[in-house]
Amino acid sequence: MGGRQVTSWQDMHITVAGLGVSGVSAARALAGLGARITVVDGGDSEALRERAVSLEETEGIAVRLGDADTLPEGTGLVVTSPGWKPTSPLFAAAAEAGVDVVGDVEIAWRLRGPDAAPWLAVTGTNGKTTTTQMLASILRAAGLRTAAVGNIGTPIVDVVLSEEPYDVLAVELSSYQLHWAPSLRAHSAAVLNLAPDHLDWHGSMEAYAADKGRIYEGNRIACVYNVADKATEDLVREADVEEGCRAVGFTLGTPGPSQLGVVDGILVDRAFVENRQKNAQELAEVGDVNPPAPHNIANALAAAALARAFGVPATAVRDGLRAFTPDAHRIAHVADVDGVAYIDDSKATNTHAAEASLAAYESIVWIAGGLAKGATFDELVTKSAKRLKGVVLIGADRGLIRDALARHAPEVPVVDLDRTDTGAMPAAVREAQRLAAAGDTVLLAPACASMDMFANYNQRGDAFADAVRGLAAAGA
């Protein structure tokens, strides 16, 4: 990694906002570089108190619980955890005092040594984690030492300070993290898609898009965008990049010059080849992508574009995609029961993700509902209506989906379970089985968050999979 420049941190008084994983990581790292740290958190639970005692006794880090609004005296820099809103009183106090507020990604960037590994960065409303993990798999297949970090995996500050030398990092970045990372300058970066999300945090779609677009600032080699999503290309046009940096598109159709796309079931590259006006390089087959749903093929193309921008050979793209296994609850095939496929996409927690999931199958019994987070469902239902064999609704805001179905797909049978207890999932699966016939797909793609009924989307997906396995066992 090369030597680190740490003198600027010595004796600096830094306030870290949040006692979560990234906050603790940043606090420990900066304390280790000689800074004086105070961690503030509005909570005061037993778990937080235990964490606070550990930091105070083993690291000499001061922790203030129950008061996250006032700025500790003498603060020279505030380091925030990603979820804290820009409107937080602590940040208003920092602004009034002329103190900068940055995130853990910004700290990681500043801590990089002169020989640090380049960053290949990924953001988007949906698909970030899968694409970043695909990218890391491709880089590993090329024999490169890498890690998938940022919004996933090991805290990025820990990776940057690690003694292990990396050749390149695959970095997933949320809009929150990008908002607080003004110095970030990636080797190459991709924005996968843009759809309304987290608007309560950002304040508007324009502000959300602008934060996503920060990922392109200062790119050296390639700004990767989604040909099917013009907003991502607009962000490339607006970015201030280094001389010679190229715009590279990915598409599920036939690619033009400076694009990656699909031809006759083959993923091909017309961006990183000689004479791209006439030539194309085969990278992999659609069947090498797991699972080969359209939105996942788009993820694979974006990952391939970033890897190719780093000089990875075509064979490594193929081998990396073949080696990749998606995380649980992402269009995961649970079982076939009586000729019906049961698919768990509990990770589809917003309408954009659910639309992509529904587009992957032809005849669907859809299980949906949960917390809508301010979303509307008319566009989703309109686009997906022709694929719906039936719908089973659960969760607190299911009425919003029911009303959209009544307006745009009145012929589709709907079962409204009127339940928000965890036992609703087995009932939903039984109702879906009743509506489905051989050749259909029962798809859990809720288009909503899970916290009205479950701890998280993982628990929701597990409940679905357990119910499906119960059906399979009953039929055995």
C-alpha positions as CSV (number, residue, x, y, z in Angstrom):
1,M,0.0,0.0,0.0
2,G,3.0,2.3,0.4
3,G,3.7,4.7,3.3
4,R,0.8,6.7,4.7
5,Q,0.8,10.4,5.5
6,V,-0.5,10.5,9.1
7,T,1.0,13.7,10.5
8,S,-2.0,15.8,9.7
9,W,-4.1,13.7,12.0
10,Q,-1.9,14.1,15.1
11,D,-3.8,15.7,17.9
12,M,-6.7,16.8,15.7
13,H,-10.0,16.7,17.6
14,I,-12.4,14.7,15.6
15,T,-16.0,14.1,16.4
16,V,-17.4,10.8,14.9
17,A,-21.2,10.7,14.5
18,G,-22.6,7.3,15.1
19,L,-21.5,4.2,17.1
20,G,-22.3,1.7,14.3
21,V,-19.8,-0.4,12.4
22,S,-18.4,2.3,10.1
23,G,-18.3,4.9,13.0
24,V,-16.3,2.5,15.3
25,S,-14.0,1.6,12.4
26,A,-13.3,5.3,11.6
27,A,-12.9,6.2,15.3
28,R,-10.4,3.4,15.9
29,A,-8.4,4.1,12.8
30,L,-8.1,7.8,13.4
31,A,-7.3,7.3,17.1
32,G,-4.5,5.0,16.0
33,L,-3.1,7.9,13.9
34,G,-2.9,10.2,16.9
35,A,-6.2,12.0,16.6
36,R,-8.3,12.8,19.7
37,I,-11.7,11.2,19.2
38,T,-15.2,11.8,20.6
39,V,-18.0,9.6,19.3
40,V,-21.5,10.9,19.7
41,D,-24.7,8.8,19.3
42,G,-28.3,9.7,20.1
43,G,-29.1,6.2,21.4
44,D,-28.4,4.9,24.9
45,S,-29.1,1.2,24.7
46,E,-27.3,-1.5,26.7
47,A,-25.5,-2.6,23.5
48,L,-24.3,0.9,22.8
49,R,-23.1,1.3,26.4
50,E,-21.1,-1.9,26.1
51,R,-19.5,-0.7,22.9
52,A,-18.8,2.7,24.5
53,V,-17.0,1.1,27.5
54,S,-14.9,-1.0,25.2
55,L,-13.8,2.0,23.1
56,E,-13.1,4.1,26.2
57,E,-11.1,1.4,28.1
58,T,-9.2,-0.2,25.2
59,E,-8.7,2.7,22.8
60,G,-9.0,5.8,24.9
61,I,-11.8,7.1,22.8
62,A,-14.4,9.4,24.5
63,V,-18.1,8.4,23.8
64,R,-21.1,10.6,24.5
65,L,-24.5,8.7,24.4
66,G,-28.0,10.2,24.4
67,D,-26.9,13.6,22.9
68,A,-26.1,13.7,19.2
69,D,-27.2,17.3,18.6
70,T,-24.5,19.5,20.1
71,L,-20.9,19.8,18.8
72,P,-18.2,18.9,21.3
73,E,-16.0,21.8,22.1
74,G,-12.8,22.1,20.0
75,T,-14.0,19.8,17.2
76,G,-11.9,20.3,14.0
77,L,-13.6,17.7,11.8
78,V,-16.8,15.7,11.9
79,V,-16.9,12.2,10.5
80,T,-20.4,10.9,10.0
81,S,-21.8,7.5,9.5
82,P,-23.7,7.1,6.2
83,G,-27.3,7.2,7.4
84,W,-27.2,10.5,9.2
85,K,-29.2,13.1,7.4
86,P,-27.6,16.4,6.2
87,T,-30.2,18.3,8.2
88,S,-29.0,16.8,11.5
89,P,-28.5,19.5,14.2
90,L,-25.0,18.3,14.8
91,F,-24.1,19.2,11.2
92,A,-25.8,22.6,11.5
93,A,-23.7,23.3,14.5
94,A,-20.6,22.2,12.6
95,A,-21.4,24.5,9.7
96,E,-21.9,27.4,12.1
97,A,-18.5,26.7,13.6
98,G,-16.9,26.4,10.2
99,V,-16.1,22.7,10.7
100,D,-16.2,20.3,7.7
101,V,-18.4,17.2,7.8
102,V,-17.2,14.1,5.8
103,G,-17.9,10.3,5.8
104,D,-15.9,7.2,6.3
105,V,-15.3,6.9,2.5
106,E,-13.7,10.3,2.5
107,I,-11.5,9.4,5.4
108,A,-10.5,6.2,3.7
109,W,-9.6,8.2,0.5
110,R,-7.5,10.7,2.5
111,L,-5.7,7.8,4.3
112,R,-4.6,6.2,1.1
113,G,-0.8,6.0,0.6
114,P,1.0,7.1,-2.5
115,D,1.1,3.6,-3.9
116,A,-2.5,2.7,-2.9
117,A,-4.7,0.4,-4.9
118,P,-7.0,2.2,-7.5
119,W,-10.7,2.2,-6.9
120,L,-13.3,0.8,-9.3
121,A,-16.5,2.3,-8.0
122,V,-20.2,1.2,-8.4
123,T,-23.4,3.0,-7.4
124,G,-27.1,3.0,-8.5
125,T,-30.5,2.6,-7.1
126,N,-30.5,-1.2,-7.5
127,G,-27.9,-3.8,-8.3
128,K,-24.9,-2.2,-6.5
129,T,-23.9,-5.1,-4.3
130,T,-24.3,-7.8,-7.0
131,T,-22.3,-5.8,-9.5
132,T,-19.6,-5.0,-7.1
133,Q,-19.3,-8.7,-6.1
134,M,-19.3,-9.7,-9.7
135,L,-16.5,-7.2,-10.4
136,A,-14.4,-8.6,-7.5
137,S,-14.9,-12.1,-8.8
138,I,-13.7,-11.0,-12.3
139,L,-10.7,-9.2,-10.9
140,R,-9.8,-12.3,-8.8
141,A,-10.1,-14.5,-11.9
142,A,-7.5,-12.2,-13.5
143,G,-5.1,-13.0,-10.7
144,L,-5.5,-9.6,-9.0
145,R,-5.6,-9.1,-5.3
146,T,-8.9,-7.3,-4.6
147,A,-11.7,-7.0,-2.1
148,A,-15.4,-5.9,-2.4
149,V,-15.7,-3.0,0.1
150,G,-17.5,0.3,0.8
151,N,-21.2,-0.3,1.4
152,I,-20.5,-4.0,1.8
153,G,-18.0,-6.3,3.5
154,T,-15.1,-5.0,5.6
155,P,-15.3,-1.3,6.5
156,I,-13.3,0.6,3.8
157,V,-11.1,2.4,6.4
158,D,-9.9,-0.9,7.7
159,V,-9.1,-2.2,4.2
160,V,-7.2,1.0,3.3
161,L,-5.1,0.7,6.5
162,S,-4.6,-3.0,6.1
163,E,-1.0,-4.3,5.8
164,E,-2.2,-6.6,3.0
165,P,-1.4,-5.0,-0.4
166,Y,-4.2,-4.9,-2.9
167,D,-3.9,-4.4,-6.7
168,V,-7.4,-2.8,-7.0
169,L,-10.5,-2.4,-4.9
170,A,-14.1,-3.0,-6.0
171,V,-16.0,-0.3,-4.1
172,E,-19.8,-0.2,-3.7
173,L,-20.9,3.4,-2.8
174,S,-24.4,4.5,-1.6
175,S,-25.8,7.9,-2.3
176,Y,-25.2,8.7,1.4
177,Q,-21.5,7.8,1.2
178,L,-21.0,9.8,-2.0
179,H,-22.7,12.9,-0.4
180,W,-20.0,12.9,2.3
181,A,-17.0,12.1,0.0
182,P,-16.0,15.3,-1.9
183,S,-12.4,14.3,-2.6
184,L,-13.1,10.8,-4.1
185,R,-11.5,10.3,-7.5
186,A,-12.0,6.8,-8.9
187,H,-10.0,5.0,-11.6
188,S,-13.3,4.2,-13.3
189,A,-16.9,4.2,-12.0
190,A,-20.4,3.1,-13.0
191,V,-23.9,4.4,-12.2
192,L,-26.2,1.4,-12.9
193,N,-29.6,3.1,-12.8
194,L,-31.5,5.9,-11.2
195,A,-35.0,5.7,-9.7
196,P,-36.6,7.6,-6.8
197,D,-35.2,6.3,-3.5
198,H,-34.1,7.8,-0.2
199,L,-35.8,11.1,-1.1
200,D,-36.6,11.8,2.5
201,W,-32.8,11.9,3.1
202,H,-31.8,13.8,0.0
203,G,-34.8,16.1,-0.2
204,S,-35.4,15.8,-3.9
205,M,-34.7,13.5,-6.9
206,E,-32.3,16.2,-8.2
207,A,-30.3,16.1,-5.1
208,Y,-30.3,12.3,-5.0
209,A,-29.1,12.2,-8.7
210,A,-26.4,14.8,-8.0
211,D,-25.0,12.7,-5.1
212,K,-25.0,9.6,-7.3
213,G,-23.2,11.6,-10.0
214,R,-20.3,12.5,-7.7
215,I,-18.9,9.0,-8.4
216,Y,-17.8,10.2,-11.9
217,E,-15.9,13.2,-10.6
218,G,-12.2,13.0,-11.6
219,N,-12.5,9.5,-13.2
220,R,-9.3,8.7,-15.1
221,I,-10.3,5.9,-17.6
222,A,-14.0,5.2,-18.0
223,C,-17.4,6.5,-16.8
224,V,-19.7,3.5,-17.3
225,Y,-23.4,4.3,-17.8
226,N,-26.7,2.5,-18.6
227,V,-27.8,3.1,-22.2
228,A,-31.4,2.3,-21.2
229,D,-31.4,4.9,-18.4
230,K,-30.7,8.3,-19.9
231,A,-30.3,9.9,-16.5
232,T,-27.0,8.0,-16.0
233,E,-25.6,9.2,-19.3
234,D,-26.6,12.8,-18.3
235,L,-24.5,12.4,-15.1
236,V,-21.5,11.5,-17.3
237,R,-22.0,14.6,-19.4
238,E,-22.1,16.8,-16.3
239,A,-19.0,15.2,-14.7
240,D,-15.6,16.9,-14.5
241,V,-13.3,14.0,-15.5
242,E,-9.6,13.7,-16.4
243,E,-8.5,14.3,-19.9
244,G,-8.9,11.2,-22.0
245,C,-11.6,9.6,-19.7
246,R,-14.2,7.9,-21.9
247,A,-18.0,7.4,-21.6
248,V,-18.7,3.6,-21.9
249,G,-22.3,2.4,-22.1
250,F,-23.8,-1.0,-21.4
251,T,-27.0,-2.3,-23.0
252,L,-29.0,-5.5,-23.2
253,G,-29.2,-4.9,-27.0
254,T,-26.6,-4.9,-29.7
255,P,-23.8,-2.6,-28.6
256,G,-22.5,0.4,-30.6
257,P,-18.9,1.6,-30.5
258,S,-17.7,2.3,-27.0
259,Q,-20.4,0.0,-25.5
260,L,-20.8,-3.5,-24.1
261,G,-23.9,-5.4,-24.9
262,V,-25.5,-8.7,-26.0
263,V,-25.4,-10.4,-29.4
264,D,-27.0,-13.8,-30.0
265,G,-26.7,-14.8,-26.3
266,I,-23.1,-13.5,-26.1
267,L,-21.8,-10.7,-23.9
268,V,-19.6,-8.6,-26.2
269,D,-17.2,-5.6,-25.8
270,R,-17.0,-2.9,-28.4
271,A,-15.3,-0.4,-26.0
272,F,-12.0,-1.8,-25.0
273,V,-10.9,-3.3,-28.3
274,E,-8.8,-2.0,-31.2
275,N,-10.9,-0.4,-34.0
276,R,-14.1,-0.4,-32.0
277,Q,-16.0,0.9,-35.0
278,K,-15.7,-2.6,-36.6
279,N,-14.5,-5.0,-34.0
280,A,-16.0,-6.7,-30.9
281,Q,-14.6,-9.0,-28.3
282,E,-16.6,-11.9,-27.0
283,L,-16.6,-11.9,-23.2
284,A,-19.0,-14.6,-21.9
285,E,-22.3,-16.3,-22.6
286,V,-25.6,-15.2,-21.1
287,G,-25.6,-18.7,-19.5
288,D,-22.5,-17.8,-17.6
289,V,-24.4,-15.2,-15.6
290,N,-26.1,-16.5,-12.4
291,P,-29.1,-16.0,-12.5
292,P,-29.5,-14.9,-16.2
293,A,-32.4,-12.5,-15.5
294,P,-32.2,-9.4,-17.7
295,H,-31.3,-7.0,-14.9
296,N,-28.6,-9.3,-13.7
297,I,-27.1,-9.5,-17.2
298,A,-27.0,-5.7,-17.1
299,N,-25.2,-6.0,-13.8
300,A,-22.7,-8.4,-15.4
301,L,-22.1,-6.0,-18.3
302,A,-21.4,-3.1,-15.9
303,A,-19.0,-5.2,-13.9
304,A,-17.3,-6.4,-17.1
305,A,-16.9,-2.8,-18.3
306,L,-15.2,-1.7,-15.1
307,A,-12.9,-4.7,-15.2
308,R,-12.0,-4.2,-18.9
309,A,-11.3,-0.5,-18.1
310,F,-8.7,-1.8,-15.7
311,G,-7.2,-4.0,-18.4
312,V,-8.6,-7.4,-17.4
313,P,-8.6,-10.0,-20.3
314,A,-11.8,-11.4,-21.7
315,T,-11.2,-14.9,-20.3
316,A,-11.2,-13.5,-16.8
317,V,-14.6,-11.9,-17.4
318,R,-16.0,-15.2,-18.3
319,D,-14.3,-17.1,-15.5
320,G,-15.2,-14.5,-12.9
321,L,-18.9,-14.5,-13.9
322,R,-19.0,-18.3,-13.8
323,A,-17.5,-18.3,-10.3
324,F,-19.9,-15.7,-8.9
325,T,-22.6,-16.8,-6.6
326,P,-25.2,-14.2,-5.7
327,D,-26.2,-13.3,-2.1
328,A,-29.3,-14.8,-0.7
329,H,-32.7,-13.3,-1.4
330,R,-31.7,-11.9,-4.8
331,I,-33.9,-13.7,-7.4
332,A,-32.9,-16.9,-5.7
333,H,-34.6,-20.1,-6.9
334,V,-36.0,-21.9,-3.8
335,A,-37.7,-24.9,-5.2
336,D,-40.0,-26.3,-7.9
337,V,-43.3,-27.6,-6.5
338,D,-45.8,-29.3,-8.9
339,G,-44.1,-27.6,-11.9
340,V,-44.2,-24.1,-10.3
341,A,-41.0,-22.3,-9.6
342,Y,-40.7,-20.4,-6.4
343,I,-38.4,-17.4,-6.5
344,D,-37.2,-15.4,-3.5
345,D,-36.3,-11.7,-4.3
346,S,-37.0,-10.3,-0.9
347,K,-34.2,-7.8,-1.6
348,A,-36.6,-6.1,-4.1
349,T,-37.5,-3.5,-1.5
350,N,-38.6,-0.7,-3.9
351,T,-40.6,-0.5,-7.1
352,H,-37.6,-0.2,-9.4
353,A,-36.1,-3.4,-8.1
354,A,-39.5,-5.2,-8.2
355,E,-40.0,-4.1,-11.8
356,A,-36.7,-5.6,-12.9
357,S,-37.6,-8.8,-11.0
358,L,-41.1,-9.1,-12.6
359,A,-39.6,-8.5,-16.0
360,A,-37.6,-11.7,-15.7
361,Y,-40.6,-14.1,-15.8
362,E,-43.5,-14.6,-18.1
363,S,-46.4,-15.9,-15.9
364,I,-46.2,-14.8,-12.3
365,V,-48.1,-15.1,-9.1
366,W,-46.7,-12.1,-7.3
367,I,-46.4,-11.8,-3.5
368,A,-46.0,-8.2,-2.6
369,G,-46.4,-5.6,0.2
370,G,-44.8,-4.1,3.2
371,L,-43.7,-0.6,4.0
372,A,-44.0,1.6,0.9
373,K,-41.6,4.4,2.1
374,G,-43.7,6.9,0.2
375,A,-43.7,5.0,-3.1
376,T,-46.5,4.8,-5.6
377,F,-47.2,1.6,-7.6
378,D,-49.2,2.7,-10.7
379,E,-46.2,2.6,-13.1
380,L,-45.0,-0.7,-11.7
381,V,-48.4,-2.4,-12.1
382,T,-48.9,-0.9,-15.6
383,K,-45.6,-2.2,-16.9
384,S,-46.0,-5.7,-15.3
385,A,-49.8,-6.3,-15.7
386,K,-49.5,-8.6,-18.7
387,R,-47.2,-11.0,-16.7
388,L,-49.4,-11.3,-13.7
389,K,-51.4,-14.5,-13.2
390,G,-52.4,-13.5,-9.7
391,V,-51.3,-11.4,-6.7
392,V,-51.1,-12.0,-3.0
393,L,-50.8,-9.0,-0.8
394,I,-49.4,-8.7,2.8
395,G,-48.1,-5.9,4.9
396,A,-49.0,-2.5,6.2
397,D,-49.2,-0.6,2.9
398,R,-50.6,-3.4,0.7
399,G,-53.7,-1.2,0.1
400,L,-51.6,1.1,-2.2
401,I,-50.7,-1.9,-4.4
402,R,-54.3,-3.2,-4.3
403,D,-55.6,0.1,-5.5
404,A,-53.0,0.3,-8.3
405,L,-54.0,-3.2,-9.4
406,A,-57.7,-2.2,-9.4
407,R,-56.9,0.8,-11.6
408,H,-54.5,-0.8,-14.1
409,A,-55.0,-4.6,-13.9
410,P,-58.6,-5.2,-12.7
411,E,-58.7,-8.6,-14.4
412,V,-55.9,-10.0,-12.3
413,P,-57.1,-12.1,-9.2
414,V,-55.9,-10.5,-6.0
415,V,-55.8,-12.0,-2.5
416,D,-55.6,-9.4,0.2
417,L,-54.5,-11.2,3.4
418,D,-55.0,-8.2,5.6
419,R,-52.1,-9.4,7.8
420,T,-48.9,-7.9,9.1
421,D,-47.8,-10.7,11.5
422,T,-44.9,-13.0,10.6
423,G,-47.3,-15.9,10.2
424,A,-48.7,-14.2,7.2
425,M,-45.9,-15.5,4.9
426,P,-46.9,-19.2,5.1
427,A,-50.5,-18.2,4.4
428,A,-49.3,-16.1,1.4
429,V,-47.4,-19.0,0.0
430,R,-50.4,-21.3,0.3
431,E,-52.6,-18.7,-1.5
432,A,-50.0,-18.3,-4.2
433,Q,-49.9,-22.1,-4.7
434,R,-53.6,-22.1,-5.1
435,L,-53.4,-19.4,-7.9
436,A,-50.5,-20.9,-9.7
437,A,-50.4,-23.7,-12.3
438,A,-47.5,-25.7,-13.8
439,G,-45.2,-23.4,-15.8
440,D,-45.9,-20.4,-13.6
441,T,-43.5,-18.6,-11.2
442,V,-44.4,-17.6,-7.7
443,L,-42.3,-14.5,-7.1
444,L,-41.7,-12.8,-3.8
445,A,-40.7,-9.3,-5.0
446,P,-42.4,-7.1,-2.4
447,A,-41.6,-3.6,-3.8
448,C,-41.6,-2.5,-0.2
449,A,-39.4,-2.5,2.9
450,S,-39.9,-5.3,5.4
451,M,-39.8,-3.7,8.8
452,D,-43.6,-3.7,9.4
453,M,-43.4,-7.5,9.7
454,F,-39.8,-8.6,9.8
455,A,-36.5,-7.5,11.2
456,N,-35.1,-7.1,7.7
457,Y,-35.5,-8.4,4.1
458,N,-33.3,-11.4,5.0
459,Q,-35.7,-12.6,7.6
460,R,-38.6,-12.0,5.2
461,G,-36.9,-14.1,2.5
462,D,-36.1,-16.8,5.0
463,A,-39.8,-17.0,6.0
464,F,-40.8,-17.3,2.3
465,A,-38.2,-20.1,1.7
466,D,-39.2,-22.0,4.8
467,A,-42.9,-21.9,3.7
468,V,-42.0,-23.1,0.2
469,R,-39.9,-25.9,1.6
470,G,-42.9,-26.8,3.7
471,L,-45.0,-27.1,0.6
472,A,-42.4,-29.3,-1.1
473,A,-42.2,-31.6,2.0
474,A,-46.0,-31.9,2.1
475,G,-46.1,-32.9,-1.5
476,A,-43.3,-35.4,-1.2
